[in-house]
């Protein structure tokens, strides 16, 4: 990824985070974090990865964000000065789930290992 694309991705990530913080007034969403943004080389599509703290609300939050796409893109267009504002595609970032699962496995291994040595 070029330096320009990285800068644009970082700018979009920062601005979307601010939009969620200040403009999206829905307490039902809970804690939503923009973890990464990847922009295609032609700047037409931005893949936005989000982390949702409350696992039980993930489907609701993803659907709600999907319904806000037009609003989010318009807000982004007002804040980011690039020729064309990219289309926003949202994806669930489940990296923390993976880390949590790996941590559980390591703890289980340590626990089993300590039982064998006692």
C-alpha positions in Angstrom: 0.0 0.0 0.0 1.4 3.4 -1.0 2.1 6.1 1.5 -0.7 8.2 0.1 -3.3 5.4 0.5 -2.1 4.8 4.1 -2.5 8.5 4.9 -6.0 8.6 3.3 -7.0 5.4 5.2 -5.8 6.8 8.5 -7.6 10.1 7.9 -10.8 8.3 7.1 -10.4 6.1 10.2 -9.9 9.2 12.4 -12.8 11.1 10.9 -15.2 8.2 11.0 -14.3 7.7 14.7 -15.1 11.3 15.4 -18.4 11.1 13.4 -19.4 8.0 15.5 -18.4 9.8 18.7 -20.2 13.2 18.0 -22.8 12.6 15.4 -24.3 9.2 15.9 -26.4 9.6 18.9 -27.6 6.1 19.6 -26.8 4.6 23.0 -28.0 1.2 21.8 -24.9 0.9 19.7 -22.7 0.7 22.7 -18.9 0.9 22.3 -18.0 0.8 18.6 -14.4 1.2 17.6 -13.0 1.7 14.1 -10.0 -0.6 14.1 -8.8 -0.3 10.5 -9.6 1.3 7.2 -8.3 0.0 3.8 -8.9 2.1 0.8 -8.8 0.6 -2.7 -6.1 2.1 -5.0 -8.7 3.9 -7.1 -10.2 5.4 -3.8 -13.7 4.2 -4.7 -14.2 1.8 -1.8 -13.1 2.0 1.8 -13.3 -1.2 3.8 -14.0 -0.1 7.4 -13.3 -2.7 10.1 -15.1 -2.2 13.4 -14.9 -3.8 16.7 -18.1 -4.1 18.8 -17.5 -4.7 22.5 -21.0 -6.2 23.3 -21.0 -9.5 21.5 -24.8 -9.9 22.0 -25.4 -6.7 20.0 -23.2 -7.3 17.1 -25.9 -8.2 14.5 -28.0 -5.2 15.6 -25.1 -2.8 15.5 -23.9 -4.0 12.0 -27.4 -3.6 10.6 -27.8 -0.2 12.2 -24.4 1.0 10.8 -25.4 -0.4 7.4 -28.6 1.8 7.5 -26.4 4.8 8.4 -24.0 4.4 5.4 -25.4 7.3 3.4 -25.3 9.6 6.4 -21.7 8.5 7.3 -20.5 9.0 3.8 -22.0 12.5 3.6 -20.5 13.5 6.9 -17.2 12.1 5.7 -17.4 14.1 2.5 -17.8 17.3 4.5 -14.7 16.6 6.6 -12.3 14.9 4.1 -11.3 16.9 1.0 -10.7 14.3 -1.7 -12.1 14.3 -5.2 -14.5 11.4 -4.6 -15.6 10.2 -1.2 -15.2 6.4 -1.2 -18.2 4.0 -0.8 -18.1 2.7 2.8 -18.2 -1.1 3.4 -18.3 -2.2 7.0 -16.8 -5.4 8.3 -16.8 -6.9 11.8 -13.3 -7.0 13.2 -13.2 -10.1 15.4 -9.5 -10.0 16.1 -10.1 -9.5 19.8 -12.3 -12.7 19.8 -9.4 -14.6 18.3 -7.0 -13.2 20.9 -9.4 -14.0 23.7 -9.8 -17.6 22.4 -6.0 -18.0 22.1 -5.5 -16.6 25.6 -8.0 -19.2 27.0 -6.2 -22.0 25.2 -2.8 -20.9 26.6 -4.3 -20.6 30.1 -5.7 -24.1 29.8 -2.4 -25.5 28.6 -0.6 -23.8 31.5 -3.2 -25.1 34.0 -2.9 -28.7 32.6 0.9 -28.4 32.6 1.0 -27.3 36.2 -1.3 -30.2 37.2 1.1 -32.7 35.6 4.1 -31.3 37.5 2.3 -31.5 40.9 
